[in-house]
Amino acid sequence: MDRKFRGNVEEKTLEYLRKRPEVYMALGTGIVNLNGLAALISRENQGMNQLSIRSVLQKIIRSGEISDYRRFTDDLLRRSKVTLQDKVSVITSRRKMDIDFLSVTFLTDSVVYIVDETRVRNIPKDAIIERNVSLIHIFSPPEIVSTPGFALNVVQRIYAANVNILQFISCSNETMIVVNRDDAIKAYSALASY
């Protein structure tokens, strides 16, 4: 959506699509009812002219700027190493702790640790511990850093498996996803079933 479109109708149409990436991506498939989509955008924008909106949508499609992110991200996922680890917990503390961890995230008012339950000791009493979770760890090729849409693809696959993500951490070529232990096999299969 980098291409500049002029005019209020174009701006409002692009704004609608930016807020709904799934609709934007569907435009590239050719399965979107443009009249129906134009009607939705019109209703949200005080009755803007539907024919003008449809014209903008056609212009976006013809521009060829809707990339097929799945083709590239599926290839990256195929070449990634996906592992599933049980016996993990998520620990939230108000202060930094001296413990072995798999991942740590510093938030404004707390610190969140993902830990291996078999190795962690001395958890402070005031820490909140979330047990019965599993960790999916994805080690990807270095190209992940310059390939947009990888995290979107992963989240969509897990969502399609009807699994809720409790924690999602992505840094460089590593992605860590925490899910309920009961959902772990479904989530893992959604990512590793190539």
N, CA and C atoms as an extended XYZ file, in Angstrom:
582
Properties=species:S:1:pos:R:3:atomname:S:1:resname:S:1:resid:I:1 pbc="F F F"
N         0.820       -1.185        0.000 N   MET     1
C         0.000        0.000        0.000 CA  MET     1
C         0.865        1.249        0.000 C   MET     1
N         2.055        1.172       -0.547 N   ASP     2
C         2.960        2.307       -0.544 CA  ASP     2
C         2.577        3.354       -1.574 C   ASP     2
N         1.907        2.934       -2.619 N   ARG     3
C         1.602        3.856       -3.708 CA  ARG     3
C         0.688        4.973       -3.214 C   ARG     3
N         0.942        6.171       -3.659 N   LYS     4
C         0.157        7.328       -3.237 CA  LYS     4
C        -1.101        7.442       -4.097 C   LYS     4
N        -2.249        7.463       -3.422 N   PHE     5
C        -3.513        7.701       -4.096 CA  PHE     5
C        -4.011        9.062       -3.617 C   PHE     5
N        -4.549        9.841       -4.546 N   ARG     6
C        -4.968       11.198       -4.200 CA  ARG     6
C        -6.472       11.250       -3.974 C   ARG     6
N        -6.867       12.207       -3.142 N   GLY     7
C        -8.285       12.456       -2.932 CA  GLY     7
C        -8.816       11.797       -1.674 C   GLY     7
N        -9.913       12.356       -1.184 N   ASN     8
C       -10.527       11.899        0.048 CA  ASN     8
C       -11.031       10.460       -0.060 C   ASN     8
N       -11.649       10.103       -1.178 N   VAL     9
C       -12.165        8.747       -1.353 CA  VAL     9
C       -11.018        7.753       -1.295 C   VAL     9
N        -9.926        8.059       -1.960 N   GLU    10
C        -8.776        7.161       -1.954 CA  GLU    10
C        -8.168        7.053       -0.557 C   GLU    10
N        -8.050        8.190        0.141 N   GLU    11
C        -7.492        8.181        1.492 CA  GLU    11
C        -8.357        7.350        2.435 C   GLU    11
N        -9.660        7.546        2.367 N   LYS    12
C       -10.570        6.811        3.252 CA  LYS    12
C       -10.596        5.318        2.915 C   LYS    12
N       -10.510        4.989        1.649 N   THR    13
C       -10.492        3.584        1.236 CA  THR    13
C        -9.219        2.913        1.734 C   THR    13
N        -8.080        3.572        1.556 N   LEU    14
C        -6.808        3.018        2.037 CA  LEU    14
C        -6.795        2.908        3.563 C   LEU    14
N        -7.377        3.891        4.241 N   GLU    15
C        -7.451        3.842        5.701 CA  GLU    15
C        -8.271        2.632        6.155 C   GLU    15
N        -9.379        2.385        5.476 N   TYR    16
C       -10.223        1.220        5.780 CA  TYR    16
C        -9.424       -0.075        5.609 C   TYR    16
N        -8.669       -0.174        4.524 N   LEU    17
C        -7.899       -1.385        4.244 CA  LEU    17
C        -6.734       -1.561        5.225 C   LEU    17
N        -6.094       -0.471        5.602 N   ARG    18
C        -4.977       -0.562        6.554 CA  ARG    18
C        -5.436       -1.111        7.895 C   ARG    18
N        -6.664       -0.764        8.280 N   LYS    19
C        -7.204       -1.247        9.550 CA  LYS    19
C        -7.666       -2.697        9.456 C   LYS    19
N        -7.774       -3.220        8.250 N   ARG    20
C        -8.256       -4.589        8.036 CA  ARG    20
C        -7.333       -5.306        7.046 C   ARG    20
N        -6.153       -5.711        7.513 N   PRO    21
C        -5.185       -6.328        6.601 CA  PRO    21
C        -5.717       -7.585        5.924 C   PRO    21
N        -6.643       -8.285        6.578 N   GLU    22
C        -7.192       -9.491        5.954 CA  GLU    22
C        -8.000       -9.145        4.707 C   GLU    22
N        -8.682       -8.005        4.720 N   VAL    23
C        -9.438       -7.562        3.542 CA  VAL    23
C        -8.469       -7.119        2.453 C   VAL    23
N        -7.440       -6.389        2.861 N   TYR    24
C        -6.420       -5.942        1.902 CA  TYR    24
C        -5.792       -7.130        1.186 C   TYR    24
N        -5.422       -8.168        1.957 N   MET    25
C        -4.799       -9.344        1.358 CA  MET    25
C        -5.790      -10.096        0.470 C   MET    25
N        -7.047      -10.133        0.866 N   ALA    26
C        -8.064      -10.832        0.073 CA  ALA    26
C        -8.256      -10.164       -1.287 C   ALA    26
N        -8.030       -8.854       -1.369 N   LEU    27
C        -8.152       -8.161       -2.662 CA  LEU    27
C        -7.253       -8.795       -3.711 C   LEU    27
N        -6.085       -9.240       -3.292 N   GLY    28
C        -5.134       -9.835       -4.227 CA  GLY    28
C        -5.557      -11.206       -4.731 C   GLY    28
N        -6.530      -11.836       -4.079 N   THR    29
C        -6.960      -13.172       -4.487 CA  THR    29
C        -8.011      -13.137       -5.585 C   THR    29
N        -8.659      -11.992       -5.751 N   GLY    30
C        -9.710      -11.882       -6.762 CA  GLY    30
C       -11.045      -12.447       -6.304 C   GLY    30
N       -11.196      -12.757       -5.026 N   ILE    31
C       -12.450      -13.342       -4.545 CA  ILE    31
C       -13.319      -12.345       -3.781 C   ILE    31
N       -12.895      -11.101       -3.733 N   VAL    32
C       -13.644      -10.084       -2.995 CA  VAL    32
C       -14.753       -9.511       -3.860 C   VAL    32
N       -15.942       -9.406       -3.295 N   ASN    33
C       -17.059       -8.748       -3.954 CA  ASN    33
C       -16.821       -7.241       -3.830 C   ASN    33
N       -16.358       -6.611       -4.894 N   LEU    34
C       -15.995       -5.193       -4.838 CA  LEU    34
C       -17.194       -4.304       -4.545 C   LEU    34
N       -18.374       -4.652       -5.084 N   ASN    35
C       -19.571       -3.858       -4.792 CA  ASN    35
C       -19.915       -3.923       -3.311 C   ASN    35
N       -19.841       -5.133       -2.728 N   GLY    36
C       -20.128       -5.292       -1.303 CA  GLY    36
C       -19.116       -4.559       -0.442 C   GLY    36
N       -17.833       -4.674       -0.796 N   LEU    37
C       -16.792       -3.983       -0.047 CA  LEU    37
C       -16.946       -2.474       -0.159 C   LEU    37
N       -17.260       -1.989       -1.355 N   ALA    38
C       -17.479       -0.549       -1.547 CA  ALA    38
C       -18.651       -0.067       -0.694 C   ALA    38
N       -19.695       -0.884       -0.573 N   ALA    39
C       -20.853       -0.524        0.259 CA  ALA    39
C       -20.453       -0.436        1.729 C   ALA    39
N       -19.640       -1.376        2.201 N   LEU    40
C       -19.173       -1.333        3.590 CA  LEU    40
C       -18.346       -0.074        3.859 C   LEU    40
N       -17.434        0.219        2.949 N   ILE    41
C       -16.580        1.403        3.122 CA  ILE    41
C       -17.431        2.671        3.072 C   ILE    41
N       -18.399        2.703        2.187 N   SER    42
C       -19.294        3.853        2.061 CA  SER    42
C       -20.067        4.093        3.353 C   SER    42
N       -20.621        3.030        3.921 N   ARG    43
C       -21.393        3.166        5.170 CA  ARG    43
C       -20.530        3.705        6.298 C   ARG    43
N       -19.275        3.289        6.347 N   GLU    44
C       -18.386        3.742        7.414 CA  GLU    44
C       -17.905        5.176        7.204 C   GLU    44
N       -18.096        5.708        6.009 N   ASN    45
C       -17.601        7.047        5.677 CA  ASN    45
C       -18.712        7.957        5.177 C   ASN    45
N       -19.771        8.039        5.956 N   GLN    46
C       -20.897        8.939        5.676 CA  GLN    46
C       -21.377        8.898        4.226 C   GLN    46
N       -21.547        7.720        3.698 N   GLY    47
C       -22.154        7.569        2.380 CA  GLY    47
C       -21.308        8.030        1.207 C   GLY    47
N       -19.994        7.887        1.305 N   MET    48
C       -19.141        8.226        0.152 CA  MET    48
C       -19.630        7.450       -1.065 C   MET    48
N       -19.392        8.006       -2.218 N   ASN    49
C       -19.851        7.408       -3.466 CA  ASN    49
C       -19.256        6.016       -3.669 C   ASN    49
N       -20.141        5.011       -3.774 N   GLN    50
C       -19.696        3.624       -3.900 CA  GLN    50
C       -18.964        3.353       -5.209 C   GLN    50
N       -19.377        4.026       -6.282 N   LEU    51
C       -18.687        3.827       -7.563 CA  LEU    51
C       -17.251        4.343       -7.506 C   LEU    51
N       -17.067        5.463       -6.798 N   SER    52
C       -15.705        6.003       -6.638 CA  SER    52
C       -14.847        5.056       -5.802 C   SER    52
N       -15.441        4.507       -4.758 N   ILE    53
C       -14.707        3.567       -3.906 CA  ILE    53
C       -14.336        2.328       -4.711 C   ILE    53
N       -15.280        1.813       -5.481 N   ARG    54
C       -15.002        0.633       -6.309 CA  ARG    54
C       -13.869        0.932       -7.298 C   ARG    54
N       -13.866        2.129       -7.853 N   SER    55
C       -12.808        2.525       -8.776 CA  SER    55
C       -11.441        2.522       -8.088 C   SER    55
N       -11.396        3.006       -6.841 N   VAL    56
C       -10.145        3.008       -6.083 CA  VAL    56
C        -9.696        1.571       -5.814 C   VAL    56
N       -10.641        0.701       -5.447 N   LEU    57
C       -10.312       -0.697       -5.186 CA  LEU    57
C        -9.735       -1.361       -6.439 C   LEU    57
N       -10.342       -1.089       -7.590 N   GLN    58
C        -9.831       -1.645       -8.849 CA  GLN    58
C        -8.431       -1.116       -9.154 C   GLN    58
N        -8.217        0.160       -8.866 N   LYS    59
C        -6.913        0.782       -9.082 CA  LYS    59
C        -5.844        0.106       -8.206 C   LYS    59
N        -6.199       -0.202       -6.954 N   ILE    60
C        -5.272       -0.876       -6.045 CA  ILE    60
C        -4.922       -2.260       -6.593 C   ILE    60
N        -5.929       -2.986       -7.060 N   ILE    61
C        -5.709       -4.329       -7.602 CA  ILE    61
C        -4.821       -4.267       -8.837 C   ILE    61
N        -5.118       -3.337       -9.750 N   ARG    62
C        -4.334       -3.206      -10.990 CA  ARG    62
C        -2.903       -2.769      -10.733 C   ARG    62
N        -2.681       -2.035       -9.637 N   SER    63
C        -1.336       -1.523       -9.364 CA  SER    63
C        -0.333       -2.647       -9.112 C   SER    63
N        -0.816       -3.824       -8.759 N   GLY    64
C         0.070       -4.960       -8.504 CA  GLY    64
C         0.840       -4.847       -7.208 C   GLY    64
N         0.440       -3.937       -6.340 N   GLU    65
C         1.177       -3.715       -5.100 CA  GLU    65
C         0.762       -4.637       -3.965 C   GLU    65
N        -0.272       -5.417       -4.178 N   ILE    66
C        -0.665       -6.374       -3.146 CA  ILE    66
C         0.234       -7.586       -3.310 C   ILE    66
N         1.158       -7.736       -2.367 N   SER    67
C         2.127       -8.826       -2.495 CA  SER    67
C         1.565      -10.117       -1.910 C   SER    67
N         2.013      -11.202       -2.445 N   ASP    68
C         1.623      -12.514       -1.954 CA  ASP    68
C         2.592      -12.901       -0.845 C   ASP    68
N         2.376      -12.311        0.343 N   TYR    69
C         3.300      -12.538        1.448 CA  TYR    69
C         3.362      -14.004        1.843 C   TYR    69
N         2.268      -14.770        1.655 N   ARG    70
C         2.236      -16.165        2.088 CA  ARG    70
C         3.262      -17.018        1.336 C   ARG    70
N         3.458      -16.718        0.053 N   ARG    71
C         4.414      -17.508       -0.723 CA  ARG    71
C         5.807      -17.444       -0.095 C   ARG    71
N         6.231      -16.243        0.294 N   PHE    72
C         7.560      -16.071        0.869 CA  PHE    72
C         7.618      -16.562        2.313 C   PHE    72
N         6.581      -16.261        3.088 N   THR    73
C         6.607      -16.641        4.499 CA  THR    73
C         6.374      -18.139        4.682 C   THR    73
N         5.598      -18.771        3.801 N   ASP    74
C         5.445      -20.222        3.864 CA  ASP    74
C         6.785      -20.902        3.612 C   ASP    74
N         7.536      -20.388        2.646 N   ASP    75
C         8.848      -20.953        2.354 CA  ASP    75
C         9.768      -20.809        3.572 C   ASP    75
N         9.743      -19.647        4.222 N   LEU    76
C        10.554      -19.447        5.418 CA  LEU    76
C        10.131      -20.400        6.536 C   LEU    76
N         8.831      -20.578        6.691 N   LEU    77
C         8.340      -21.480        7.728 CA  LEU    77
C         8.764      -22.918        7.454 C   LEU    77
N         8.733      -23.314        6.190 N   ARG    78
C         9.179      -24.660        5.806 CA  ARG    78
C        10.654      -24.883        6.155 C   ARG    78
N        11.456      -23.831        5.999 N   ARG    79
C        12.890      -23.945        6.254 CA  ARG    79
C        13.264      -23.653        7.709 C   ARG    79
N        12.276      -23.327        8.518 N   SER    80
C        12.510      -23.050        9.940 CA  SER    80
C        12.492      -24.339       10.745 C   SER    80
N        13.149      -24.309       11.874 N   LYS    81
C        13.089      -25.422       12.817 CA  LYS    81
C        12.040      -25.055       13.860 C   LYS    81
N        10.990      -25.873       13.939 N   VAL    82
C         9.894      -25.616       14.879 CA  VAL    82
C         9.950      -26.685       15.965 C   VAL    82
N        10.069      -26.242       17.225 N   THR    83
C        10.112      -27.187       18.337 CA  THR    83
C         8.989      -26.882       19.319 C   THR    83
N         8.590      -27.898       20.049 N   LEU    84
C         7.545      -27.769       21.069 CA  LEU    84
C         8.153      -28.181       22.396 C   LEU    84
N         7.991      -27.342       23.411 N   GLN    85
C         8.557      -27.634       24.715 CA  GLN    85
C         7.478      -27.536       25.786 C   GLN    85
N         7.297      -28.626       26.524 N   ASP    86
C         6.413      -28.628       27.681 CA  ASP    86
C         7.238      -28.290       28.917 C   ASP    86
N         6.593      -28.344       30.057 N   LYS    87
C         7.257      -28.036       31.329 CA  LYS    87
C         7.857      -26.640       31.328 C   LYS    87
N         7.090      -25.687       30.826 N   VAL    88
C         7.476      -24.289       30.914 CA  VAL    88
C         6.422      -23.556       31.738 C   VAL    88
N         6.809      -22.425       32.262 N   SER    89
C         5.888      -21.549       32.992 CA  SER    89
C         6.173      -20.115       32.582 C   SER    89
N         5.181      -19.269       32.783 N   VAL    90
C         5.349      -17.834       32.579 CA  VAL    90
C         5.292      -17.198       33.967 C   VAL    90
N         6.338      -16.455       34.307 N   ILE    91
C         6.419      -15.813       35.618 CA  ILE    91
C         6.418      -14.305       35.410 C   ILE    91
N         5.520      -13.633       36.105 N   THR    92
C         5.454      -12.172       36.049 CA  THR    92
C         5.820      -11.630       37.423 C   THR    92
N         6.776      -10.717       37.426 N   SER    93
C         7.273      -10.155       38.676 CA  SER    93
C         7.342       -8.637       38.561 C   SER    93
N         7.234       -7.968       39.684 N   ARG    94
C         7.338       -6.505       39.694 CA  ARG    94
C         8.797       -6.047       39.594 C   ARG    94
N         9.708       -6.973       39.820 N   ARG    95
C        11.130       -6.614       39.783 CA  ARG    95
C        11.938       -7.685       39.051 C   ARG    95
N        13.134       -7.336       38.690 N   LYS    96
C        14.032       -8.272       38.021 CA  LYS    96
C        14.426       -9.376       39.003 C   LYS    96
N        14.454      -10.631       38.482 N   MET    97
C        14.796      -11.770       39.329 CA  MET    97
C        16.071      -12.433       38.809 C   MET    97
N        16.779      -13.064       39.693 N   ASP    98
C        17.994      -13.788       39.318 CA  ASP    98
C        17.626      -15.262       39.122 C   ASP    98
N        17.090      -15.584       37.925 N   ILE    99
C        16.677      -16.956       37.622 CA  ILE    99
C        17.110      -17.305       36.196 C   ILE    99
N        17.209      -18.602       35.929 N   ASP   100
C        17.454      -19.058       34.562 CA  ASP   100
C        16.161      -18.888       33.781 C   ASP   100
N        16.253      -18.360       32.576 N   PHE   101
C        15.048      -18.148       31.778 CA  PHE   101
C        15.305      -18.494       30.324 C   PHE   101
N        14.212      -18.770       29.615 N   LEU   102
C        14.275      -18.986       28.168 CA  LEU   102
C        14.103      -17.662       27.438 C   LEU   102
N        13.277      -16.796       28.031 N   SER   103
C        13.033      -15.473       27.457 CA  SER   103
C        12.627      -14.535       28.586 C   SER   103
N        12.992      -13.274       28.443 N   VAL   104
C        12.582      -12.262       29.411 CA  VAL   104
C        12.121      -11.020       28.648 C   VAL   104
N        11.037      -10.429       29.129 N   THR   105
C        10.504       -9.206       28.535 CA  THR   105
C        10.324       -8.182       29.640 C   THR   105
N        10.925       -7.013       29.476 N   PHE   106
C        10.815       -5.941       30.458 CA  PHE   106
C         9.681       -5.006       30.045 C   PHE   106
N         8.631       -4.983       30.858 N   LEU   107
C         7.496       -4.105       30.617 CA  LEU   107
C         7.613       -2.886       31.521 C   LEU   107
N         6.699       -1.946       31.379 N   THR   108
C         6.754       -0.722       32.163 CA  THR   108
C         6.702       -0.992       33.666 C   THR   108
N         5.791       -1.859       34.096 N   ASP   109
C         5.616       -2.081       35.530 CA  ASP   109
C         5.904       -3.511       35.982 C   ASP   109
N         6.451       -4.339       35.092 N   SER   110
C         6.738       -5.724       35.466 CA  SER   110
C         7.753       -6.344       34.514 C   SER   110
N         8.193       -7.530       34.896 N   VAL   111
C         9.119       -8.302       34.079 CA  VAL   111
C         8.481       -9.672       33.877 C   VAL   111
N         8.436      -10.127       32.613 N   VAL   112
C         7.815      -11.403       32.292 CA  VAL   112
C         8.908      -12.377       31.840 C   VAL   112
N         8.952      -13.516       32.513 N   TYR   113
C         9.936      -14.555       32.214 CA  TYR   113
C         9.222      -15.787       31.680 C   TYR   113
N         9.799      -16.401       30.672 N   ILE   114
C         9.384      -17.740       30.260 CA  ILE   114
C        10.514      -18.643       30.740 C   ILE   114
N        10.146      -19.626       31.562 N   VAL   115
C        11.168      -20.447       32.200 CA  VAL   115
C        10.908      -21.929       31.975 C   VAL   115
N        11.974      -22.701       32.057 N   ASP   116
C        11.911      -24.161       32.057 CA  ASP   116
C        11.623      -24.568       33.504 C   ASP   116
N        10.473      -25.204       33.751 N   GLU   117
C        10.071      -25.559       35.116 CA  GLU   117
C        11.081      -26.476       35.798 C   GLU   117
N        11.790      -27.267       35.030 N   THR   118
C        12.714      -28.232       35.633 CA  THR   118
C        14.005      -27.580       36.111 C   THR   118
N        14.258      -26.341       35.708 N   ARG   119
C        15.530      -25.691       36.054 CA  ARG   119
C        15.386      -24.463       36.938 C   ARG   119
N        14.187      -23.944       37.087 N   VAL   120
C        14.027      -22.693       37.828 CA  VAL   120
C        13.906      -22.965       39.333 C   VAL   120
N        14.539      -22.115       40.107 N   ARG   121
C        14.533      -22.223       41.571 CA  ARG   121
C        14.302      -20.826       42.154 C   ARG   121
N        13.923      -20.796       43.401 N   ASN   122
C        13.828      -19.548       44.171 CA  ASN   122
C        12.932      -18.498       43.531 C   ASN   122
N        11.703      -18.856       43.264 N   ILE   123
C        10.741      -17.894       42.724 CA  ILE   123
C        10.163      -17.089       43.891 C   ILE   123
N        10.240      -15.772       43.833 N   PRO   124
C         9.701      -14.954       44.929 CA  PRO   124
C         8.195      -15.201       45.129 C   PRO   124
N         7.758      -15.075       46.356 N   LYS   125
C         6.352      -15.332       46.697 CA  LYS   125
C         5.393      -14.356       46.026 C   LYS   125
N         5.858      -13.146       45.739 N   ASP   126
C         4.963      -12.151       45.142 CA  ASP   126
C         4.878      -12.254       43.613 C   ASP   126
N         5.611      -13.192       43.022 N   ALA   127
C         5.558      -13.378       41.562 CA  ALA   127
C         4.301      -14.159       41.187 C   ALA   127
N         3.779      -13.867       40.016 N   ILE   128
C         2.615      -14.584       39.494 CA  ILE   128
C         3.133      -15.654       38.535 C   ILE   128
N         2.722      -16.905       38.786 N   ILE   129
C         3.213      -18.026       37.967 CA  ILE   129
C         2.045      -18.607       37.175 C   ILE   129
N         2.235      -18.686       35.874 N   GLU   130
C         1.242      -19.302       34.988 CA  GLU   130
C         1.807      -20.642       34.524 C   GLU   130
N         1.162      -21.699       34.994 N   ARG   131
C         1.608      -23.048       34.650 CA  ARG   131
C         0.694      -23.615       33.568 C   ARG   131
N         0.907      -24.854       33.221 N   ASN   132
C         0.084      -25.533       32.204 CA  ASN   132
C         0.140      -24.826       30.854 C   ASN   132
N         1.329      -24.380       30.515 N   VAL   133
C         1.545      -23.765       29.203 CA  VAL   133
C         2.667      -24.509       28.485 C   VAL   133
N         2.714      -24.337       27.199 N   SER   134
C         3.778      -24.918       26.376 CA  SER   134
C         4.381      -23.819       25.512 C   SER   134
N         5.600      -24.056       25.074 N   LEU   135
C         6.333      -23.087       24.266 CA  LEU   135
C         6.610      -23.670       22.886 C   LEU   135
N         6.240      -22.936       21.868 N   ILE   136
C         6.621      -23.272       20.499 CA  ILE   136
C         7.747      -22.310       20.136 C   ILE   136
N         8.864      -22.881       19.737 N   HIS   137
C        10.053      -22.087       19.432 CA  HIS   137
C        10.366      -22.275       17.953 C   HIS   137
N        10.431      -21.175       17.212 N   ILE   138
C        10.711      -21.228       15.782 CA  ILE   138
C        12.065      -20.559       15.524 C   ILE   138
N        12.998      -21.331       14.980 N   PHE   139
C        14.305      -20.804       14.564 CA  PHE   139
C        14.268      -20.695       13.045 C   PHE   139
N        14.309      -19.483       12.525 N   SER   140
C        14.140      -19.253       11.087 CA  SER   140
C        15.459      -18.862       10.425 C   SER   140
N        15.511      -19.018        9.094 N   PRO   141
C        16.690      -18.550        8.363 CA  PRO   141
C        16.834      -17.028        8.505 C   PRO   141
N        18.034      -16.502        8.289 N   PRO   142
C        18.283      -15.063        8.469 CA  PRO   142
C        17.392      -14.153        7.615 C   PRO   142
N        16.868      -14.656        6.484 N   GLU   143
C        16.033      -13.807        5.612 CA  GLU   143
C        14.750      -13.333        6.280 C   GLU   143
N        14.399      -13.938        7.408 N   ILE   144
C        13.176      -13.536        8.102 CA  ILE   144
C        13.209      -12.046        8.444 C   ILE   144
N        14.397      -11.537        8.725 N   VAL   145
C        14.544      -10.136        9.128 CA  VAL   145
C        14.096       -9.177        8.026 C   VAL   145
N        14.231       -9.584        6.781 N   SER   146
C        13.868       -8.706        5.664 CA  SER   146
C        12.622       -9.192        4.916 C   SER   146
N        11.851      -10.102        5.507 N   THR   147
C        10.656      -10.630        4.858 CA  THR   147
C         9.420      -10.253        5.660 C   THR   147
N         8.652       -9.268        5.204 N   PRO   148
C         7.461       -8.877        5.949 CA  PRO   148
C         6.375       -9.945        5.883 C   PRO   148
N         5.613      -10.063        6.961 N   GLY   149
C         4.450      -10.945        6.975 CA  GLY   149
C         4.649      -12.270        7.673 C   GLY   149
N         5.873      -12.574        8.149 N   PHE   150
C         6.110      -13.875        8.782 CA  PHE   150
C         5.268      -14.026       10.046 C   PHE   150
N         5.322      -13.021       10.919 N   ALA   151
C         4.554      -13.101       12.169 CA  ALA   151
C         3.054      -13.188       11.875 C   ALA   151
N         2.592      -12.442       10.873 N   LEU   152
C         1.182      -12.494       10.473 CA  LEU   152
C         0.807      -13.910       10.048 C   LEU   152
N         1.642      -14.544        9.252 N   ASN   153
C         1.393      -15.904        8.774 CA  ASN   153
C         1.312      -16.870        9.955 C   ASN   153
N         2.243      -16.770       10.887 N   VAL   154
C         2.261      -17.651       12.057 CA  VAL   154
C         0.994      -17.472       12.881 C   VAL   154
N         0.635      -16.224       13.157 N   VAL   155
C        -0.563      -15.948       13.960 CA  VAL   155
C        -1.817      -16.452       13.246 C   VAL   155
N        -1.914      -16.228       11.935 N   GLN   156
C        -3.082      -16.702       11.187 CA  GLN   156
C        -3.200      -18.221       11.231 C   GLN   156
N        -2.096      -18.931       11.132 N   ARG   157
C        -2.124      -20.396       11.177 CA  ARG   157
C        -2.591      -20.897       12.542 C   ARG   157
N        -2.104      -20.265       13.596 N   ILE   158
C        -2.511      -20.677       14.940 CA  ILE   158
C        -3.978      -20.314       15.180 C   ILE   158
N        -4.389      -19.147       14.700 N   TYR   159
C        -5.792      -18.747       14.807 CA  TYR   159
C        -6.694      -19.738       14.067 C   TYR   159
N        -6.285      -20.166       12.880 N   ALA   160
C        -7.072      -21.117       12.090 CA  ALA   160
C        -7.205      -22.463       12.806 C   ALA   160
N        -6.255      -22.779       13.695 N   ALA   161
C        -6.329      -24.016       14.482 CA  ALA   161
C        -7.175      -23.809       15.739 C   ALA   161
N        -7.769      -22.624       15.871 N   ASN   162
C        -8.644      -22.269       16.999 CA  ASN   162
C        -7.883      -22.299       18.332 C   ASN   162
N        -6.671      -21.741       18.295 N   VAL   163
C        -5.813      -21.703       19.482 CA  VAL   163
C        -5.541      -20.248       19.847 C   VAL   163
N        -5.622      -19.943       21.136 N   ASN   164
C        -5.315      -18.614       21.640 CA  ASN   164
C        -3.836      -18.526       21.993 C   ASN   164
N        -3.189      -17.450       21.572 N   ILE   165
C        -1.783      -17.214       21.889 CA  ILE   165
C        -1.714      -16.429       23.194 C   ILE   165
N        -0.976      -16.950       24.172 N   LEU   166
C        -0.831      -16.267       25.459 CA  LEU   166
C         0.333      -15.286       25.450 C   LEU   166
N         1.425      -15.663       24.794 N   GLN   167
C         2.604      -14.802       24.669 CA  GLN   167
C         3.165      -14.976       23.263 C   GLN   167
N         3.627      -13.883       22.680 N   PHE   168
C         4.248      -13.940       21.352 CA  PHE   168
C         5.470      -13.043       21.392 C   PHE   168
N         6.639      -13.634       21.186 N   ILE   169
C         7.883      -12.873       21.204 CA  ILE   169
C         8.625      -13.160       19.910 C   ILE   169
N         8.984      -12.112       19.191 N   SER   170
C         9.720      -12.289       17.946 CA  SER   170
C        10.903      -11.335       17.946 C   SER   170
N        12.087      -11.895       17.793 N   CYS   171
C        13.291      -11.086       17.793 CA  CYS   171
C        14.301      -11.720       16.851 C   CYS   171
N        14.768      -10.955       15.891 N   SER   172
C        15.722      -11.443       14.910 CA  SER   172
C        15.154      -12.684       14.230 C   SER   172
N        15.839      -13.811       14.311 N   ASN   173
C        15.344      -14.995       13.608 CA  ASN   173
C        14.700      -16.017       14.553 C   ASN   173
N        14.337      -15.592       15.756 N   GLU   174
C        13.659      -16.476       16.707 CA  GLU   174
C        12.265      -15.959       17.002 C   GLU   174
N        11.323      -16.886       17.036 N   THR   175
C         9.953      -16.562       17.408 CA  THR   175
C         9.540      -17.543       18.496 C   THR   175
N         8.995      -17.014       19.593 N   MET   176
C         8.549      -17.851       20.703 CA  MET   176
C         7.063      -17.587       20.937 C   MET   176
N         6.313      -18.679       21.037 N   ILE   177
C         4.864      -18.566       21.213 CA  ILE   177
C         4.462      -19.438       22.388 C   ILE   177
N         3.771      -18.843       23.353 N   VAL   178
C         3.278      -19.590       24.506 CA  VAL   178
C         1.775      -19.791       24.324 C   VAL   178
N         1.350      -21.063       24.483 N   VAL   179
C        -0.068      -21.422       24.376 CA  VAL   179
C        -0.424      -22.317       25.560 C   VAL   179
N        -1.724      -22.468       25.806 N   ASN   180
C        -2.156      -23.419       26.831 CA  ASN   180
C        -1.668      -24.805       26.461 C   ASN   180
N        -1.260      -25.573       27.461 N   ARG   181
C        -0.719      -26.912       27.212 CA  ARG   181
C        -1.705      -27.789       26.445 C   ARG   181
N        -3.000      -27.640       26.717 N   ASP   182
C        -4.018      -28.438       26.027 CA  ASP   182
C        -4.076      -28.144       24.528 C   ASP   182
N        -3.639      -26.950       24.133 N   ASP   183
C        -3.686      -26.540       22.728 CA  ASP   183
C        -2.351      -26.721       22.004 C   ASP   183
N        -1.334      -27.171       22.717 N   ALA   184
C         0.032      -27.179       22.179 CA  ALA   184
C         0.181      -28.012       20.908 C   ALA   184
N        -0.386      -29.210       20.890 N   ILE   185
C        -0.224      -30.074       19.723 CA  ILE   185
C        -0.910      -29.460       18.511 C   ILE   185
N        -2.120      -28.891       18.698 N   LYS   186
C        -2.823      -28.254       17.579 CA  LYS   186
C        -2.002      -27.087       17.017 C   LYS   186
N        -1.462      -26.253       17.911 N   ALA   187
C        -0.689      -25.093       17.465 CA  ALA   187
C         0.597      -25.536       16.759 C   ALA   187
N         1.281      -26.499       17.353 N   TYR   188
C         2.517      -27.009       16.754 CA  TYR   188
C         2.234      -27.603       15.369 C   TYR   188
N         1.170      -28.399       15.270 N   SER   189
C         0.828      -29.029       13.984 CA  SER   189
C         0.497      -27.981       12.927 C   SER   189
N        -0.114      -26.880       13.326 N   ALA   190
C        -0.456      -25.820       12.380 CA  ALA   190
C         0.787      -25.195       11.759 C   ALA   190
N         1.905      -25.239       12.486 N   LEU   191
C         3.139      -24.620       12.004 CA  LEU   191
C         4.137      -25.614       11.412 C   LEU   191
N         4.102      -26.843       11.859 N   ALA   192
C         5.120      -27.812       11.461 CA  ALA   192
C         4.588      -28.869       10.501 C   ALA   192
N         3.382      -28.707        9.998 N   SER   193
C         2.757      -29.753        9.167 CA  SER   193
C         3.029      -29.568        7.683 C   SER   193
N         4.275      -29.350        7.318 N   TYR   194
C         4.616      -29.196        5.907 CA  TYR   194
C         5.182      -30.475        5.415 C   TYR   194
